[in-house]
């Protein structure tokens, strides 16, 4: 679900590193919102990341 319909931005994976340098897996979720978007003259509900909303790649309905 947490994937942008415009730019396909999704989750990123890496490591939590403690002070003693022990590593455990970590996941960064992208900031994705459920938004009504104008598509082909009509309104459609899509998941869009906030960077696409801010840059104007998508027009809200």
Secondary structure, 3 states (H helix, E strand, C coil): CCCCCCCCCCCEEEEEECCCCCEEEEEECCCEEEEEEEECCEEEEEEEEHHHHHHCCCCEC
